[in-house]
Amino acid sequence: MSTALAAAPPPTETRNALRLPVLLHATLRQRTSERFAIAVTNLSCSGFLAETVHRLQPSDKVWLTIPSFSPLEAVVARSDGGGYGCAFMRPLHPAVFDHIVAMSAPG
C-alpha cells in the first residue's frame, strides 16, 4: 500500500451517491395537495435537497417535477428549516442525472 493512500483523510460525505450543487426551479406535489414551487439546490442519483416555504414532514411522499421530465416520486427523508432532503423511490439513471445537472442554472 502506498504512503499517499494510507495518509489520505477520510471522506466527509457519508452518502454513497455523488451529490452536486444545482439550482433548478421545479415543482413539488404531495398526495393531497396542489403543486407548489421549489428550488432544488443539490442533486444526486438517489435524491435531492429542496427549499420551499411549504411545510413537509419526514416520510411524506412527494412528486418532483423538473421541466421537461415526468414527475419523480420521492419521500422526504429529513427537514431542516425550509430545506428538505428527499430520497427518490427509484434512483435516477446516471445519464438522466448528468442531463439535469447540465440544465441547472449557473450559480
TORTORMAR-217003 format. One record per atom (N, C-alpha, C): residue number from 0; x, y, z; atom name. Coordinates in steps of 0.2 Angstrom, whole numbers. Last residue first. Layout:
<lumlos>
<lumlo k="NUM" east="X" north="Y" up="Z" a="CA"/>
...
</lumlos>
This chain:
<lumlos>
<lumlo k="106" east="-123" north="145" up="-55" a="N"/>
<lumlo k="106" east="-123" north="149" up="-49" a="CA"/>
<lumlo k="106" east="-119" north="146" up="-44" a="C"/>
<lumlo k="105" east="-133" north="142" up="-69" a="N"/>
<lumlo k="105" east="-127" north="143" up="-66" a="CA"/>
<lumlo k="105" east="-127" north="147" up="-60" a="C"/>
<lumlo k="104" east="-146" north="130" up="-68" a="N"/>
<lumlo k="104" east="-144" north="137" up="-69" a="CA"/>
<lumlo k="104" east="-137" north="138" up="-66" a="C"/>
<lumlo k="103" east="-145" north="114" up="-75" a="N"/>
<lumlo k="103" east="-145" north="118" up="-69" a="CA"/>
<lumlo k="103" east="-143" north="126" up="-71" a="C"/>
<lumlo k="102" east="-143" north="106" up="-86" a="N"/>
<lumlo k="102" east="-149" north="110" up="-86" a="CA"/>
<lumlo k="102" east="-149" north="116" up="-81" a="C"/>
<lumlo k="101" east="-134" north="97" up="-81" a="N"/>
<lumlo k="101" east="-132" north="102" up="-86" a="CA"/>
<lumlo k="101" east="-137" north="107" up="-87" a="C"/>
<lumlo k="100" east="-141" north="90" up="-72" a="N"/>
<lumlo k="100" east="-136" north="94" up="-69" a="CA"/>
<lumlo k="100" east="-134" north="99" up="-74" a="C"/>
<lumlo k="99" east="-149" north="83" up="-81" a="N"/>
<lumlo k="99" east="-152" north="88" up="-76" a="CA"/>
<lumlo k="99" east="-147" north="92" up="-73" a="C"/>
<lumlo k="98" east="-139" north="75" up="-87" a="N"/>
<lumlo k="98" east="-143" north="79" up="-91" a="CA"/>
<lumlo k="98" east="-147" north="85" up="-86" a="C"/>
<lumlo k="97" east="-134" north="67" up="-76" a="N"/>
<lumlo k="97" east="-130" north="71" up="-80" a="CA"/>
<lumlo k="97" east="-134" north="77" up="-84" a="C"/>
<lumlo k="96" east="-147" north="60" up="-73" a="N"/>
<lumlo k="96" east="-143" north="64" up="-68" a="CA"/>
<lumlo k="96" east="-139" north="69" up="-72" a="C"/>
<lumlo k="95" east="-148" north="53" up="-85" a="N"/>
<lumlo k="95" east="-153" north="57" up="-83" a="CA"/>
<lumlo k="95" east="-150" north="62" up="-78" a="C"/>
<lumlo k="94" east="-136" north="45" up="-84" a="N"/>
<lumlo k="94" east="-137" north="49" up="-90" a="CA"/>
<lumlo k="94" east="-142" north="54" up="-88" a="C"/>
<lumlo k="93" east="-139" north="37" up="-72" a="N"/>
<lumlo k="93" east="-133" north="42" up="-72" a="CA"/>
<lumlo k="93" east="-134" north="47" up="-78" a="C"/>
<lumlo k="92" east="-156" north="37" up="-67" a="N"/>
<lumlo k="92" east="-151" north="34" up="-72" a="CA"/>
<lumlo k="92" east="-145" north="39" up="-72" a="C"/>
<lumlo k="91" east="-161" north="39" up="-50" a="N"/>
<lumlo k="91" east="-160" north="42" up="-57" a="CA"/>
<lumlo k="91" east="-155" north="38" up="-61" a="C"/>
<lumlo k="90" east="-169" north="27" up="-41" a="N"/>
<lumlo k="90" east="-163" north="31" up="-42" a="CA"/>
<lumlo k="90" east="-163" north="33" up="-49" a="C"/>
<lumlo k="89" east="-185" north="28" up="-35" a="N"/>
<lumlo k="89" east="-181" north="24" up="-40" a="CA"/>
<lumlo k="89" east="-175" north="29" up="-41" a="C"/>
<lumlo k="88" east="-188" north="37" up="-25" a="N"/>
<lumlo k="88" east="-191" north="30" up="-24" a="CA"/>
<lumlo k="88" east="-187" north="25" up="-29" a="C"/>
<lumlo k="87" east="-176" north="48" up="-19" a="N"/>
<lumlo k="87" east="-180" north="46" up="-24" a="CA"/>
<lumlo k="87" east="-182" north="38" up="-23" a="C"/>
<lumlo k="86" east="-177" north="57" up="-4" a="N"/>
<lumlo k="86" east="-174" north="52" up="-7" a="CA"/>
<lumlo k="86" east="-179" north="49" up="-13" a="C"/>
<lumlo k="85" east="-174" north="74" up="1" a="N"/>
<lumlo k="85" east="-179" north="69" up="-1" a="CA"/>
<lumlo k="85" east="-175" north="63" up="-5" a="C"/>
<lumlo k="84" east="-173" north="86" up="13" a="N"/>
<lumlo k="84" east="-169" north="81" up="10" a="CA"/>
<lumlo k="84" east="-174" north="76" up="8" a="C"/>
<lumlo k="83" east="-177" north="103" up="13" a="N"/>
<lumlo k="83" east="-179" north="96" up="14" a="CA"/>
<lumlo k="83" east="-175" north="91" up="10" a="C"/>
<lumlo k="82" east="-177" north="119" up="22" a="N"/>
<lumlo k="82" east="-174" north="114" up="17" a="CA"/>
<lumlo k="82" east="-176" north="107" up="19" a="C"/>
<lumlo k="81" east="-182" north="127" up="31" a="N"/>
<lumlo k="81" east="-185" north="127" up="25" a="CA"/>
<lumlo k="81" east="-182" north="122" up="20" a="C"/>
<lumlo k="80" east="-177" north="117" up="44" a="N"/>
<lumlo k="80" east="-179" north="124" up="42" a="CA"/>
<lumlo k="80" east="-183" north="124" up="36" a="C"/>
<lumlo k="79" east="-175" north="103" up="38" a="N"/>
<lumlo k="79" east="-170" north="107" up="42" a="CA"/>
<lumlo k="79" east="-172" north="114" up="40" a="C"/>
<lumlo k="78" east="-179" north="86" up="37" a="N"/>
<lumlo k="78" east="-181" north="93" up="36" a="CA"/>
<lumlo k="78" east="-176" north="97" up="41" a="C"/>
<lumlo k="77" east="-178" north="70" up="28" a="N"/>
<lumlo k="77" east="-176" north="75" up="33" a="CA"/>
<lumlo k="77" east="-178" north="82" up="32" a="C"/>
<lumlo k="76" east="-185" north="63" up="18" a="N"/>
<lumlo k="76" east="-180" north="60" up="22" a="CA"/>
<lumlo k="76" east="-179" north="64" up="29" a="C"/>
<lumlo k="75" east="-199" north="62" up="8" a="N"/>
<lumlo k="75" east="-195" north="67" up="12" a="CA"/>
<lumlo k="75" east="-191" north="63" up="18" a="C"/>
<lumlo k="74" east="-198" north="52" up="-6" a="N"/>
<lumlo k="74" east="-200" north="53" up="1" a="CA"/>
<lumlo k="74" east="-196" north="58" up="4" a="C"/>
<lumlo k="73" east="-203" north="53" up="-23" a="N"/>
<lumlo k="73" east="-198" north="53" up="-18" a="CA"/>
<lumlo k="73" east="-202" north="53" up="-11" a="C"/>
<lumlo k="72" east="-206" north="51" up="-41" a="N"/>
<lumlo k="72" east="-208" north="50" up="-34" a="CA"/>
<lumlo k="72" east="-202" north="50" up="-29" a="C"/>
<lumlo k="71" east="-206" north="63" up="-53" a="N"/>
<lumlo k="71" east="-201" north="59" up="-50" a="CA"/>
<lumlo k="71" east="-204" north="58" up="-43" a="C"/>
<lumlo k="70" east="-215" north="67" up="-68" a="N"/>
<lumlo k="70" east="-214" north="68" up="-61" a="CA"/>
<lumlo k="70" east="-210" north="62" up="-58" a="C"/>
<lumlo k="69" east="-205" north="69" up="-83" a="N"/>
<lumlo k="69" east="-211" north="66" up="-79" a="CA"/>
<lumlo k="69" east="-210" north="67" up="-72" a="C"/>
<lumlo k="68" east="-197" north="84" up="-89" a="N"/>
<lumlo k="68" east="-197" north="77" up="-86" a="CA"/>
<lumlo k="68" east="-203" north="75" up="-83" a="C"/>
<lumlo k="67" east="-198" north="97" up="-92" a="N"/>
<lumlo k="67" east="-196" north="93" up="-97" a="CA"/>
<lumlo k="67" east="-196" north="85" up="-95" a="C"/>
<lumlo k="66" east="-195" north="104" up="-76" a="N"/>
<lumlo k="66" east="-197" north="105" up="-83" a="CA"/>
<lumlo k="66" east="-194" north="100" up="-88" a="C"/>
<lumlo k="65" east="-197" north="92" up="-63" a="N"/>
<lumlo k="65" east="-192" north="96" up="-66" a="CA"/>
<lumlo k="65" east="-195" north="97" up="-73" a="C"/>
<lumlo k="64" east="-207" north="88" up="-50" a="N"/>
<lumlo k="64" east="-207" north="89" up="-57" a="CA"/>
<lumlo k="64" east="-202" north="94" up="-59" a="C"/>
<lumlo k="63" east="-208" north="76" up="-38" a="N"/>
<lumlo k="63" east="-204" north="81" up="-40" a="CA"/>
<lumlo k="63" east="-205" north="82" up="-48" a="C"/>
<lumlo k="62" east="-220" north="71" up="-26" a="N"/>
<lumlo k="62" east="-218" north="70" up="-33" a="CA"/>
<lumlo k="62" east="-214" north="77" up="-35" a="C"/>
<lumlo k="61" east="-219" north="63" up="-10" a="N"/>
<lumlo k="61" east="-219" north="69" up="-14" a="CA"/>
<lumlo k="61" east="-218" north="67" up="-21" a="C"/>
<lumlo k="60" east="-224" north="57" up="6" a="N"/>
<lumlo k="60" east="-222" north="55" up="-1" a="CA"/>
<lumlo k="60" east="-224" north="61" up="-5" a="C"/>
<lumlo k="59" east="-216" north="60" up="22" a="N"/>
<lumlo k="59" east="-221" north="62" up="17" a="CA"/>
<lumlo k="59" east="-219" north="60" up="10" a="C"/>
<lumlo k="58" east="-205" north="57" up="30" a="N"/>
<lumlo k="58" east="-209" north="51" up="27" a="CA"/>
<lumlo k="58" east="-215" north="54" up="23" a="C"/>
<lumlo k="57" east="-205" north="73" up="38" a="N"/>
<lumlo k="57" east="-201" north="67" up="36" a="CA"/>
<lumlo k="57" east="-206" north="61" up="35" a="C"/>
<lumlo k="56" east="-216" north="85" up="31" a="N"/>
<lumlo k="56" east="-214" north="81" up="36" a="CA"/>
<lumlo k="56" east="-210" north="75" up="34" a="C"/>
<lumlo k="55" east="-216" north="102" up="25" a="N"/>
<lumlo k="55" east="-216" north="95" up="24" a="CA"/>
<lumlo k="55" east="-214" north="91" up="30" a="C"/>
<lumlo k="54" east="-223" north="118" up="21" a="N"/>
<lumlo k="54" east="-221" north="113" up="27" a="CA"/>
<lumlo k="54" east="-222" north="106" up="24" a="C"/>
<lumlo k="53" east="-216" north="130" up="10" a="N"/>
<lumlo k="53" east="-222" north="125" up="12" a="CA"/>
<lumlo k="53" east="-219" north="120" up="17" a="C"/>
<lumlo k="52" east="-206" north="137" up="5" a="N"/>
<lumlo k="52" east="-209" north="139" up="11" a="CA"/>
<lumlo k="52" east="-215" north="135" up="14" a="C"/>
<lumlo k="51" east="-191" north="127" up="1" a="N"/>
<lumlo k="51" east="-198" north="129" up="0" a="CA"/>
<lumlo k="51" east="-201" north="132" up="6" a="C"/>
<lumlo k="50" east="-178" north="118" up="-7" a="N"/>
<lumlo k="50" east="-180" north="124" up="-2" a="CA"/>
<lumlo k="50" east="-187" north="126" up="-4" a="C"/>
<lumlo k="49" east="-172" north="102" up="-7" a="N"/>
<lumlo k="49" east="-176" north="107" up="-10" a="CA"/>
<lumlo k="49" east="-177" north="112" up="-4" a="C"/>
<lumlo k="48" east="-160" north="90" up="-13" a="N"/>
<lumlo k="48" east="-162" north="95" up="-7" a="CA"/>
<lumlo k="48" east="-166" north="100" up="-10" a="C"/>
<lumlo k="47" east="-162" north="73" up="-18" a="N"/>
<lumlo k="47" east="-161" north="80" up="-19" a="CA"/>
<lumlo k="47" east="-163" north="84" up="-13" a="C"/>
<lumlo k="46" east="-157" north="56" up="-23" a="N"/>
<lumlo k="46" east="-161" north="61" up="-20" a="CA"/>
<lumlo k="46" east="-159" north="68" up="-22" a="C"/>
<lumlo k="45" east="-148" north="47" up="-30" a="N"/>
<lumlo k="45" east="-153" north="45" up="-25" a="CA"/>
<lumlo k="45" east="-158" north="50" up="-22" a="C"/>
<lumlo k="44" east="-141" north="55" up="-39" a="N"/>
<lumlo k="44" east="-145" north="49" up="-42" a="CA"/>
<lumlo k="44" east="-150" north="47" up="-37" a="C"/>
<lumlo k="43" east="-142" north="71" up="-32" a="N"/>
<lumlo k="43" east="-139" north="65" up="-33" a="CA"/>
<lumlo k="43" east="-143" north="60" up="-37" a="C"/>
<lumlo k="42" east="-142" north="89" up="-30" a="N"/>
<lumlo k="42" east="-145" north="83" up="-33" a="CA"/>
<lumlo k="42" east="-140" north="77" up="-33" a="C"/>
<lumlo k="41" east="-147" north="104" up="-22" a="N"/>
<lumlo k="41" east="-142" north="99" up="-24" a="CA"/>
<lumlo k="41" east="-146" north="93" up="-26" a="C"/>
<lumlo k="40" east="-158" north="113" up="-24" a="N"/>
<lumlo k="40" east="-151" north="116" up="-23" a="CA"/>
<lumlo k="40" east="-145" north="111" up="-23" a="C"/>
<lumlo k="39" east="-173" north="117" up="-31" a="N"/>
<lumlo k="39" east="-168" north="111" up="-30" a="CA"/>
<lumlo k="39" east="-161" north="114" up="-29" a="C"/>
<lumlo k="38" east="-185" north="126" up="-25" a="N"/>
<lumlo k="38" east="-179" north="127" up="-28" a="CA"/>
<lumlo k="38" east="-175" north="120" up="-26" a="C"/>
<lumlo k="37" east="-203" north="125" up="-29" a="N"/>
<lumlo k="37" east="-197" north="124" up="-25" a="CA"/>
<lumlo k="37" east="-191" north="126" up="-29" a="C"/>
<lumlo k="36" east="-221" north="128" up="-30" a="N"/>
<lumlo k="36" east="-214" north="130" up="-32" a="CA"/>
<lumlo k="36" east="-209" north="128" up="-27" a="C"/>
<lumlo k="35" east="-233" north="115" up="-29" a="N"/>
<lumlo k="35" east="-230" north="122" up="-27" a="CA"/>
<lumlo k="35" east="-223" north="122" up="-29" a="C"/>
<lumlo k="34" east="-248" north="107" up="-34" a="N"/>
<lumlo k="34" east="-241" north="108" up="-35" a="CA"/>
<lumlo k="34" east="-239" north="115" up="-32" a="C"/>
<lumlo k="33" east="-260" north="103" up="-21" a="N"/>
<lumlo k="33" east="-258" north="105" up="-27" a="CA"/>
<lumlo k="33" east="-251" north="106" up="-28" a="C"/>
<lumlo k="32" east="-261" north="88" up="-11" a="N"/>
<lumlo k="32" east="-260" north="95" up="-12" a="CA"/>
<lumlo k="32" east="-259" north="96" up="-20" a="C"/>
<lumlo k="31" east="-260" north="74" up="-7" a="N"/>
<lumlo k="31" east="-266" north="78" up="-6" a="CA"/>
<lumlo k="31" east="-266" north="85" up="-7" a="C"/>
<lumlo k="30" east="-247" north="70" up="-10" a="N"/>
<lumlo k="30" east="-253" north="66" up="-12" a="CA"/>
<lumlo k="30" east="-259" north="70" up="-12" a="C"/>
<lumlo k="29" east="-238" north="85" up="-15" a="N"/>
<lumlo k="29" east="-239" north="79" up="-10" a="CA"/>
<lumlo k="29" east="-245" north="76" up="-13" a="C"/>
<lumlo k="28" east="-226" north="91" up="-27" a="N"/>
<lumlo k="28" east="-233" north="89" up="-25" a="CA"/>
<lumlo k="28" east="-234" north="84" up="-20" a="C"/>
<lumlo k="27" east="-216" north="103" up="-33" a="N"/>
<lumlo k="27" east="-217" north="98" up="-29" a="CA"/>
<lumlo k="27" east="-224" north="97" up="-27" a="C"/>
<lumlo k="26" east="-207" north="110" up="-47" a="N"/>
<lumlo k="26" east="-212" north="110" up="-43" a="CA"/>
<lumlo k="26" east="-213" north="103" up="-39" a="C"/>
<lumlo k="25" east="-192" north="120" up="-49" a="N"/>
<lumlo k="25" east="-196" north="114" up="-51" a="CA"/>
<lumlo k="25" east="-202" north="115" up="-47" a="C"/>
<lumlo k="24" east="-177" north="127" up="-54" a="N"/>
<lumlo k="24" east="-184" north="129" up="-52" a="CA"/>
<lumlo k="24" east="-188" north="123" up="-54" a="C"/>
<lumlo k="23" east="-161" north="122" up="-48" a="N"/>
<lumlo k="23" east="-167" north="121" up="-53" a="CA"/>
<lumlo k="23" east="-173" north="123" up="-50" a="C"/>
<lumlo k="22" east="-145" north="123" up="-46" a="N"/>
<lumlo k="22" east="-151" north="127" up="-45" a="CA"/>
<lumlo k="22" east="-156" north="126" up="-50" a="C"/>
<lumlo k="21" east="-134" north="112" up="-37" a="N"/>
<lumlo k="21" east="-138" north="114" up="-43" a="CA"/>
<lumlo k="21" east="-142" north="120" up="-41" a="C"/>
<lumlo k="20" east="-120" north="102" up="-32" a="N"/>
<lumlo k="20" east="-124" north="108" up="-31" a="CA"/>
<lumlo k="20" east="-128" north="110" up="-38" a="C"/>
<lumlo k="19" east="-121" north="84" up="-31" a="N"/>
<lumlo k="19" east="-119" north="90" up="-34" a="CA"/>
<lumlo k="19" east="-123" north="96" up="-33" a="C"/>
<lumlo k="18" east="-116" north="69" up="-25" a="N"/>
<lumlo k="18" east="-121" north="74" up="-24" a="CA"/>
<lumlo k="18" east="-118" north="81" up="-27" a="C"/>
<lumlo k="17" east="-114" north="52" up="-28" a="N"/>
<lumlo k="17" east="-111" north="58" up="-30" a="CA"/>
<lumlo k="17" east="-117" north="64" up="-29" a="C"/>
<lumlo k="16" east="-120" north="41" up="-15" a="N"/>
<lumlo k="16" east="-120" north="44" up="-22" a="CA"/>
<lumlo k="16" east="-117" north="50" up="-23" a="C"/>
<lumlo k="15" east="-118" north="37" up="-2" a="N"/>
<lumlo k="15" east="-115" north="33" up="-7" a="CA"/>
<lumlo k="15" east="-115" north="36" up="-14" a="C"/>
<lumlo k="14" east="-114" north="48" up="11" a="N"/>
<lumlo k="14" east="-119" north="45" up="6" a="CA"/>
<lumlo k="14" east="-115" north="42" up="1" a="C"/>
<lumlo k="13" east="-104" north="55" up="18" a="N"/>
<lumlo k="13" east="-106" north="48" up="20" a="CA"/>
<lumlo k="13" east="-111" north="45" up="16" a="C"/>
<lumlo k="12" east="-91" north="65" up="15" a="N"/>
<lumlo k="12" east="-98" north="63" up="13" a="CA"/>
<lumlo k="12" east="-99" north="56" up="14" a="C"/>
<lumlo k="11" east="-78" north="66" up="19" a="N"/>
<lumlo k="11" east="-83" north="69" up="23" a="CA"/>
<lumlo k="11" east="-90" north="67" up="21" a="C"/>
<lumlo k="10" east="-66" north="52" up="18" a="N"/>
<lumlo k="10" east="-71" north="57" up="15" a="CA"/>
<lumlo k="10" east="-76" north="60" up="20" a="C"/>
<lumlo k="9" east="-51" north="54" up="28" a="N"/>
<lumlo k="9" east="-57" north="50" up="26" a="CA"/>
<lumlo k="9" east="-62" north="55" up="23" a="C"/>
<lumlo k="8" east="-35" north="58" up="20" a="N"/>
<lumlo k="8" east="-40" north="59" up="25" a="CA"/>
<lumlo k="8" east="-47" north="56" up="23" a="C"/>
<lumlo k="7" east="-21" north="48" up="16" a="N"/>
<lumlo k="7" east="-27" north="52" up="14" a="CA"/>
<lumlo k="7" east="-32" north="52" up="19" a="C"/>
<lumlo k="6" east="-11" north="39" up="20" a="N"/>
<lumlo k="6" east="-12" north="46" up="23" a="CA"/>
<lumlo k="6" east="-18" north="50" up="21" a="C"/>
<lumlo k="5" east="-12" north="28" up="12" a="N"/>
<lumlo k="5" east="-13" north="27" up="19" a="CA"/>
<lumlo k="5" east="-14" north="34" up="23" a="C"/>
<lumlo k="4" east="-9" north="34" up="-1" a="N"/>
<lumlo k="4" east="-16" north="31" up="1" a="CA"/>
<lumlo k="4" east="-17" north="30" up="8" a="C"/>
<lumlo k="3" east="4" north="38" up="1" a="N"/>
<lumlo k="3" east="-1" north="43" up="-1" a="CA"/>
<lumlo k="3" east="-8" north="40" up="1" a="C"/>
<lumlo k="2" east="11" north="26" up="3" a="N"/>
<lumlo k="2" east="10" north="30" up="9" a="CA"/>
<lumlo k="2" east="5" north="35" up="8" a="C"/>
<lumlo k="1" east="3" north="11" up="-4" a="N"/>
<lumlo k="1" east="7" north="17" up="-4" a="CA"/>
<lumlo k="1" east="6" north="22" up="2" a="C"/>
<lumlo k="0" east="4" north="-6" up="0" a="N"/>
<lumlo k="0" east="0" north="0" up="0" a="CA"/>
<lumlo k="0" east="4" north="6" up="0" a="C"/>
</lumlos>
